Amino acid sequence: MDDHSQTLLDRASALVDAAKRAGADAADAVSVRSRSRAVTVRNGKVEGTDSSESDDLSLRVFVGRRVASVSAAATADANQLAERAVAMAKVSPDDPYNGLADPDRLARQMPDLDLFDATEISPERLTDDAVETEAAALAVKGVTNSSGGSASAGEAGFVLVTSDGFSGAYRGSRFGRSVSVIAGEGTAMERDYEFSSRTHFSDLDPAAEIGRKAGERAVRRLNPRKMPTGKVTAIFDPRVARSILGHLSGAINGASVARKSTFLRDKMGEAIANPAITVVDDPHRPRGAGSRLFDGEGVAASPLTMVENGVLKHWFLSTAIGRELGLETNGRGVRGGTTVNAGSTNLSIEPGTVSPEQMIRDAGTGFYVTEVFGQGVNLITGEYSRGASGFWIENGEPTFAVSEVTIAGNLADMFLTMVPANDLDRAFSTAAPTLAVPSMTLAGT
């Protein structure tokens, strides 16, 4: 363990010890240290720089069946913080589900996931990368202005200590480059973007490539048309497909099941998707954006096939949510400040066998969706209705840009007919290939 992690571990351990002395029956503490640097440029000039550091503690205490949580900066007095948390717990209502994870579920082996890159990126290098990214975008014919380019680097250390003997730590890094540009002029302007974000600096997409893609995307969106209302085959670009997987993730979260706020609450063990759809959650992917050695409660997590050949196999469960549903945690507890929820790690719709190009050719006529907006998703009913833009497909080829339309359906029907392409990019914590949905309603003119 490096000195960075040992310092965090010592702080969390002292906080747990203080909680026990203050009268807690059980406790756990989290210590987090983060550091980030970023440079933004616009039209070749530095527009802003940002450098931040934070060092935070959170403590959760249990007094009988009562629980309370507090958070503070790392400089806070451990004894005072513990006494305040215990006093809060003593006047809190009983909670039949909350508590530390069962000791036999705690992580004992810590795999090497290669999550930390010690490469130090100077402010000058960040500036150069941001300038190069933007310049490549502005060099694309038809691009007329920039909304800004950026480059960033950061790291975070996470430590968890519990009163029943668990202690664990890991450290992760993150690097990024992005740019957003405008094509066209006046009322005919269109905007688009591109970015790359990785745990290791050497894995970032080249600045020139990111810029070129952003510029080309913006130019392709020029002169959009509206389309008449009707049924269409919708093909979702991976950027949009990831949001659809995000809706599925929310629908199979155990908290949503417990609160009866998901249309999939009674579907465990049933076919909820096309047999071509398999969804995997893998916390142990090397260099993964969502990888972790243990969950927010110290529970060992292993890869899970959430949906197998269309059949729902698991909910995302933390200890408390599992107990509420009469189940055991599956290591998907997510620490959010002073609370523990459930969520995914590296979640992906596994790739199919057809290429995106072939998928578009097979569609013949349809709508290739590159952007959605609005909040028209209801996980209780599955209703899906969002503003969209993209490209019209004719004779198996994308032809002209489309905007100011709405794409609608029901997630239950969408999943049952959805077909994945073979272009999965696992760089994202929520990753999906291009997805085709044969029959959706396009609302236009």
N, C-alpha and C positions, 0 to 999 in steps of 0.2 A: 504493500500500500504506500502511495507517495505521501509527502508531507502535507500536500493540499487536502487529501482525503482524511488523513489522520487528524488534522485540526478540526474538520467538520465532525468527525466521529467523536472526538473528545467533548465537543460542545453538546452534541445530542445526548451522549451518555450522562453528562452532568445534569442535564435537564430531566432525564428519566429518574435519576437518583433523587433529585430534589422533589419530584412529584411523589415518590414513595414516602419520603420523609414527611411530606405535607399531608399524608393520609390517603393517597390514591391506592386503590386495590390493584390497579394495573395502569400502564401508560405506554405511549410510544411518542417518539420525537423525531422530527425531520429537520435537517440542516441543509440549506441550499445556498451555494455561492455561484453567482453568474457574472460574466464580464462580456461586453460586446463593444464593437467599434464599427462605424459605418460612415461612408462618404457618399453624398449625392451631388450630381452635377446636372447642369442644364445648359444646353448649347455651348458645351465645351468649358464652362466655368463652374468652379465649385460653388454650390448653392447652400450646402450645409454639411456639417460634420457632427458626429454624435459619438460620445464615449460614455459608457455607463458601467457601474459595478453595483452589485447588491449582495447582501449577506444576511440571510433571514433564517429564523427559527419558527417552528410550530410545534405545539404540544397538545396531545390528546390524552385526557385522563378519564378513568372509569372509577366510580364510587358505587359499589353494588351494581345496579342495572342503570345507573345514571351516567351520562357522558357530557363532557364539555371540552371545548377546544379554544386555544388562544394562539396568537402569532405575534412576533415582535422582531425587531432587528437583533442581530447577533450580539450586540453590546448590552442587551437587556440583562438584568440580574436574574439568574436562574431560579433562585429561591422565591423571589417575589412573583415571578411568572407562574411558578408551580402552585404557590399558595392561592393566587387569583383563580387559576383553573380549577383547583379542587373546590374552592368556595362556590364557584359557578355550578359545578357538577352537583353539589349537595342540594341545590335548590332547583335543579332541572327535573323534568318529568322522567319517569321510567322509560327506558328504550329496550324492548325485548330482543332486539336483533343485533345491536351494535356490540362490539367487543373486539379484542385482539383475535387474530387468526389462530386456528388450532396449531399448536407447536409442531405437529407432525407434517404440516403442510408448508413449513417455512423452508426457504432455499438454503441448502447446505453447500452446494457447489456453484461456483461462479465462473461461467464460461468466458473465454476471451472473445469478445465480439468486435474488437478493433474500433471502438467508438470515439477514441480521442486522437486527434492529430495535433501535435505540439508545434506545428509550423507557425511562426510568428509573422504576421502580415503587417508591414509598416503602413502608416497613413499614406505615404507616398505611393506605395503599391496599390492600395485601395483606390486612391485617386486616379492612377493610371488605368486601372481596370475599368472604373466607371466611365472615364473619358473614352476609352477604346470601344466599350460596349455601345455607348451612345453614338459615337462617330460612325460605326459600322451600320447602325440603323439609319442615320441621317443620309448615308451614302446611297441608300436604295432609291432609285428613281421613283418619284411620286411622293416621297416623304417630304413634308413641308415644315414640320416643327417637332419639337421634343417636349414631352412632359417630364423628362428627367431619366437619368441613368444612375445606378447605385452599385456599390460593392460593400460587402460586410464580412465580418469575422467575429466569432464569439465562442464562448465555452460555458459549461455549467457543471457543477459538481453536486451530487445528490447523496445524502446519507440518511439511513433509517436505523433507529435503535428502539427496541422494545423491552419492556420490563421482564419478559420471559426468556431473555437471553439472545435474541437475534440482533445482529449488527451487520450492516452491509453498506457498501459504497460503490459508486461508479461515477465516471466523468465522461462527458461528451463534448464534442466540438461541432461547430456549424459554420459553413462559409457560403456566401451567396453573391450572385451578380444578377442584375435585372435592368430592364429599360422599357419605357413606354413612349411611343411616338405617334404623331398625327400625320395622316395623308390627306391631300386635297385642301381646298380652301373654302372660306365662308361657310354657308349652310351645308356644303357638301363634304365637310370634314369627317374623317373616320379615325378612330383611335384603336390601337392594339398594343400588345406587350409580349415579352418573353422573359424567362428567368431560369436560373439554375441554382439549386441549393443542395449541398452535400455535406457529409460529415468529415470528409477529407478534402483538403484544398486541391490536391492533384486530380480529383475526380470531377471537378467543375467543368462544365462545357466551356469551350473557348469563348472569350469575350466577343470576338468578331462574329462567331457563329450565332450567339445569342442576339446580337444586334441585327444581323442580317435577317434572321427569322422574324424578329419583331417588325422590321420595316416591311418585309414581304407580306406579313399578315395584315398590316394596316392598309397597304395598297390594294390588296385583293378585296377589301371590304368596300371600295369606292363604288359609287353609283348603284346602291342597293335598290331592289324593287320590293313591292308588297305583293303577296300572293293571295289568290282566292281561298276562301274557307273550304276545307275538305279533308278527307282521310289521306294520310301519307305514310310512307315508310320513313321513319326517322333514324338517322345514323348519327350517333353522338361521338364527337371528337373526344379523345382521352381526357382533355381538360374538363369537359362537361361530364363525361362518364364517371370521373372520380366523385363528382357531387352526387350522382345517382347511387353509387356505392355507399356514400355517406348517409343517404336516407335509409338504406338497408341496415347499416350499422346502428342507426338510432332505433329502427324498428325491432331489432333483435337484442337490444340492451335489456338486461334483466330488470332495471329500474322501470322501464316503460311497461314491461310485462306486469310487474307488481302493481303498477298504478292503472293498469288496463288502458293505457294510452297508445297502444299500437295495434294496427290491423292484423298483426301476426301473432297475437297473444295466445291463441288456441291452436297454433299450427306446428308445434314441436313434433318432429317425426314424420311430417307430411311434406309432399312436394309443393314448394312455394315458388319454384323457378323452373325454367327450361332445363332438361337434363344436361344441356351443354354448359350450364353454369355451376362452377365449383368456387367457393369462397374460402380462402385460407387466412388465418391470423397467426403470424409467426413472430414472437418476441425475440428470437435468437438469430435473426438474419445479420450476418456480419456487415458492419457499416450501415445498418438500416436506420432510416430516419426515426422510426418508432421503436427501435430495439431497446431492451432493458434486461438487466440481470435478474431482477425480481420485481414484483409489482409494488404498489404503494403501501402494502401491508407486510411486505417481506415474503410473500408467498412465491414459491417456485412456479414458474409458468412454462408451459411447453407449447409447441405449435398445435393449433386446433383447426380442423376442417369444419368451419361454421355451417356451410352448405355444401353437401356432397351430391354431385349429379342432380342438383335441383332440390334435394331433400334437406330440410332444416335439422341440424344436429345439435346445436348449442346456443345458449344465451351467453352474453357477456356478464360475468358475475364477479362481484366482490364478496367479502365475507358476509357483510350485513345483508346485502341483496340476496345472496344465496340462501341465508337462513330464513329470510322472509318468504322465499319461494319453496322452502323445504328442500333445498339443494345445497351442495358444497361449492365453495368458491372455485373458479378455474384459473385463478391468478390474473384476473383482469381488473384488479383494483387500481384506481387512478387517484393519486393524491392531488387535490386541488385546494391549495391553501390549507385550511384546517379541516377539510372534509375528505372523505374517500368515496368516490363514485365508481362506476364500472365503465370500461371502454376498451377500444381495440388497441393493438400495437402496430405491427406492419400488416395491414389488411389489404387483400388483393382478390380481384376476380381473376381466376387463372385464365391464361390465354386459350383461344380456340385454335382452329386449324386454317382458317381462311385469312388472307391478307386484307387490309383495309381497302386496297385498290379493287380487289376482286369483290369484296362486299358491296362497294359502290356500283361496280358493273352489274352485279346480280340484281341490285335494286331497280335498275332501269330508270325509274322516275322516283324522286324522293327529296328529302330535305336533310342536308348535312349540317348539323347543329354545332356551332363553334362557341356560342356564348348563351347563357341563360341568366335571367335576373328576376327579381321579385321574390316574394315569400310564399308563393302559392303551393305549398306542400303540406298536406294534413296527414300526419302519421296515424291518426286514430281511424280515419276512413280509407287512407291510401290515395286520396285524390291528389293529382299532380297537375298543376297549371302554371306555367311560367312564361314570361316574355322571352323571346329568343331571336337570335340572328344567326346567319350562316350562309350556305350556298345551295342553290337549287340544282338538283341532279336531273339531267335529261340524257336519254340514250346511254346511261351508264357512266356519265362524266359530270363533274361539277362544272356549272356553266356561269351563272351570274350570282352576285351577292343578294341576300334577302335580309330584310330587317322589318321591325315594327309588326311582328306577328307573335302569336301565342301558341305554344305547343302544349297539348293537354292529353291526359289519359288517367289511368289508375295504376298505381305501383304494383298492385297484385297482378293485374293483366300484363303489365310491362315486363315484370320478372318472368312470367310464365312463357313469354314469347321471345325473350331477349336472346341474342346470339353474340358471342364475343369474337373479336378478331384476334390475330396472333401478335399484336404489337404492344404487349404489356411492358411498361417501364417501371421497374421495381424501385426506382429512386425515391418514390413518394411513400409516406406512411399510409396513405389511402391511395391505392393504385388500381387502375382499371385500363383495359385495352379499349379500342374503338368498339362501340356497342351498337347493334342494329335492333330496332323495335319495329316489327312489320306494320302495325296499324295504330297510328296516333292521329288525333285531331289537330289540324293546323287552323287556327282562327286568324284570318287576315281581312281582306277587303270584302 
